[in-house]
Amino acid sequence: MLVASTGGHLAELYDLAPRLGVGTRRWVTFDSPQSRSLLDGEDVAFVPPVTSRDMTGVLRDLAVARRMFRAERYEHVISTGAAVAMAFFLPATAAGVRCSYIESATRTAGPSLTGRLAARVPRVGLYTQYPGWAAGSWRYGGSIFDAFEAEVRAEPPPIRKVVVTLGTHARYTFPRLLTHLVGLLPSEWEILWQVGSTVIDAMPEGARRQVPITEMRQALAEADVVISHAGVGSALAAMQAGKRALYVPRRKAYGEHIDDHQVEMARELEGRKLVVAREAQDVTLADLETAAAWSVRAAPGVAPFRLVPR
């Protein structure tokens, strides 16, 4: 059983799945355009959505999880979070099912709230994607970003097509970046705007809350440059399309996220040369040209993600 919230958590688990050595699998996630497109043809159980620090949602999914474990036997539950992980770990461990929690790549310095809670559940294997904080019960298994490397383009394209993706979280918006981009990007450029819940007075023409993943993949493949909030799912989508995104972190001080983990994420990926990181108010057209001058490709010989039996 592979369990994850939609958005970056699901994107990470989907990309990690081939490196986990799992065979027959069932996905557990929320119903969304992303999950339906990404998991088309897979065995999927859709459960009610759980948001950040949503105890009511966790209890609702806990009841669903208990019914699933009574109805069928599972060998292993693997989750990249977020809160939905706890709803499935509790009945799974009670039933003697092996559980593994892989902390999101956004957590560069330590575990999230879900990770800290998972650490209190007996017999849950805990894995970080950063060796710098692998200690105690936390093991380093590898990184989702080990699968990519960046290189300079011989002939960077002129910028004509742009994808802007601000994430799709229902609670957190990014008006600072959207307002800045509306005033910055030339009107003659062809721009796909995926803005999630963000609303400003001067909304760009054609702005959409969420774009199905098949359409987004096509747009990313055709784009000359990608501008993204500093989410893992958006970074992975850009890299898979061969793009070095212009990567802009949300800030807790502006109410754009629950903490500043996106700032840490931006630093990590810029250190790997996989993105160009900028603050929302500092983005320039020259930054877009810098991002477009690089491409990202699959790294050869990526090692499996190591899950150690407990």
Solvent accessible surface area in square Angstrom, and as a share of the most:
residue,aa,sasa,rsa
1,M,16,0.07
2,L,2,0.01
3,V,0,0.00
4,A,0,0.00
5,S,11,0.07
6,T,36,0.21
7,G,22,0.21
8,G,23,0.23
9,H,49,0.22
10,L,0,0.00
11,A,16,0.13
12,E,0,0.00
13,L,0,0.00
14,Y,65,0.25
15,D,33,0.17
16,L,0,0.00
17,A,2,0.02
18,P,109,0.69
19,R,31,0.11
20,L,20,0.10
21,G,73,0.70
22,V,46,0.27
23,G,61,0.59
24,T,149,0.86
25,R,68,0.25
26,R,64,0.24
27,W,0,0.00
28,V,0,0.00
29,T,0,0.00
30,F,13,0.06
31,D,78,0.41
32,S,21,0.14
33,P,61,0.39
34,Q,26,0.11
35,S,0,0.00
36,R,140,0.51
37,S,26,0.17
38,L,14,0.07
39,L,5,0.02
40,D,121,0.63
41,G,84,0.81
42,E,52,0.24
43,D,66,0.34
44,V,38,0.22
45,A,24,0.18
46,F,73,0.30
47,V,8,0.05
48,P,44,0.28
49,P,82,0.51
50,V,11,0.06
51,T,54,0.31
52,S,32,0.21
53,R,148,0.54
54,D,32,0.16
55,M,129,0.58
56,T,94,0.55
57,G,0,0.00
58,V,20,0.11
59,L,100,0.50
60,R,109,0.40
61,D,0,0.00
62,L,17,0.09
63,A,44,0.34
64,V,25,0.15
65,A,0,0.00
66,R,124,0.45
67,R,133,0.49
68,M,28,0.13
69,F,28,0.11
70,R,180,0.66
71,A,90,0.70
72,E,85,0.38
73,R,165,0.60
74,Y,19,0.07
75,E,155,0.70
76,H,30,0.14
77,V,0,0.00
78,I,2,0.01
79,S,0,0.00
80,T,0,0.00
81,G,0,0.00
82,A,32,0.25
83,A,18,0.14
84,V,0,0.00
85,A,0,0.00
86,M,20,0.09
87,A,0,0.00
88,F,0,0.00
89,F,0,0.00
90,L,78,0.39
91,P,14,0.09
92,A,0,0.00
93,T,11,0.06
94,A,87,0.68
95,A,50,0.38
96,G,53,0.51
97,V,7,0.04
98,R,80,0.29
99,C,1,0.00
100,S,1,0.01
101,Y,1,0.01
102,I,0,0.00
103,E,2,0.01
104,S,6,0.04
105,A,0,0.00
106,T,14,0.08
107,R,46,0.17
108,T,29,0.17
109,A,77,0.59
110,G,20,0.19
111,P,37,0.23
112,S,14,0.09
113,L,62,0.31
114,T,14,0.08
115,G,0,0.00
116,R,120,0.44
117,L,69,0.34
118,A,0,0.00
119,A,46,0.36
120,R,198,0.72
121,V,14,0.08
122,P,89,0.56
123,R,146,0.53
124,V,4,0.02
125,G,1,0.01
126,L,4,0.02
127,Y,1,0.00
128,T,0,0.00
129,Q,2,0.01
130,Y,18,0.07
131,P,90,0.56
132,G,80,0.77
133,W,35,0.12
134,A,35,0.27
135,A,69,0.54
136,G,84,0.81
137,S,56,0.36
138,W,27,0.09
139,R,88,0.32
140,Y,71,0.27
141,G,0,0.00
142,G,4,0.04
143,S,0,0.00
144,I,3,0.02
145,F,0,0.00
146,D,52,0.27
147,A,26,0.20
148,F,27,0.11
149,E,57,0.25
150,A,25,0.20
151,E,66,0.30
152,V,96,0.55
153,R,68,0.25
154,A,106,0.82
155,E,153,0.68
156,P,69,0.43
157,P,43,0.27
158,P,94,0.59
159,I,11,0.06
160,R,143,0.52
161,K,71,0.30
162,V,3,0.02
163,V,3,0.01
164,V,0,0.00
165,T,8,0.05
166,L,1,0.00
167,G,10,0.09
168,T,49,0.28
169,H,64,0.28
170,A,69,0.53
171,R,125,0.45
172,Y,23,0.09
173,T,43,0.25
174,F,0,0.00
175,P,52,0.33
176,R,55,0.20
177,L,0,0.00
178,L,0,0.00
179,T,78,0.46
180,H,55,0.25
181,L,0,0.00
182,V,52,0.30
183,G,74,0.71
184,L,43,0.22
185,L,16,0.08
186,P,33,0.21
187,S,115,0.74
188,E,137,0.61
189,W,34,0.12
190,E,110,0.50
191,I,38,0.19
192,L,31,0.15
193,W,15,0.05
194,Q,16,0.07
195,V,6,0.04
196,G,6,0.05
197,S,22,0.14
198,T,3,0.02
199,V,115,0.66
200,I,25,0.12
201,D,155,0.80
202,A,64,0.50
203,M,73,0.32
204,P,15,0.09
205,E,171,0.77
206,G,56,0.54
207,A,31,0.24
208,R,90,0.33
209,R,141,0.52
210,Q,48,0.21
211,V,6,0.03
212,P,49,0.31
213,I,29,0.15
214,T,88,0.51
215,E,69,0.31
216,M,15,0.07
217,R,105,0.38
218,Q,103,0.46
219,A,19,0.15
220,L,4,0.02
221,A,63,0.49
222,E,83,0.37
223,A,6,0.05
224,D,25,0.13
225,V,2,0.01
226,V,1,0.00
227,I,0,0.00
228,S,0,0.00
229,H,20,0.09
230,A,0,0.00
231,G,10,0.09
232,V,5,0.03
233,G,15,0.14
234,S,17,0.11
235,A,1,0.01
236,L,2,0.01
237,A,31,0.24
238,A,1,0.00
239,M,4,0.02
240,Q,94,0.42
241,A,28,0.21
242,G,17,0.17
243,K,16,0.07
244,R,23,0.08
245,A,1,0.01
246,L,0,0.00
247,Y,0,0.00
248,V,0,0.00
249,P,5,0.03
250,R,5,0.02
251,R,68,0.25
252,K,116,0.49
253,A,96,0.74
254,Y,134,0.51
255,G,54,0.52
256,E,4,0.02
257,H,33,0.15
258,I,47,0.24
259,D,40,0.21
260,D,54,0.28
261,H,16,0.07
262,Q,4,0.02
263,V,10,0.06
264,E,58,0.26
265,M,0,0.00
266,A,4,0.03
267,R,160,0.59
268,E,45,0.20
269,L,0,0.00
270,E,66,0.30
271,G,63,0.61
272,R,83,0.30
273,K,112,0.47
274,L,1,0.01
275,V,1,0.01
276,V,5,0.03
277,A,17,0.13
278,R,79,0.29
279,E,42,0.19
280,A,1,0.01
281,Q,108,0.48
282,D,71,0.37
283,V,2,0.01
284,T,63,0.36
285,L,68,0.34
286,A,63,0.49
287,D,14,0.07
288,L,0,0.00
289,E,109,0.49
290,T,58,0.34
291,A,1,0.01
292,A,4,0.03
293,A,24,0.19
294,W,52,0.18
295,S,19,0.12
296,V,7,0.04
297,R,125,0.46
298,A,81,0.63
299,A,19,0.15
300,P,113,0.71
301,G,83,0.80
302,V,51,0.29
303,A,52,0.41
304,P,92,0.58
305,F,5,0.02
306,R,120,0.44
307,L,29,0.14
308,V,63,0.36
309,P,99,0.62
310,R,148,0.54
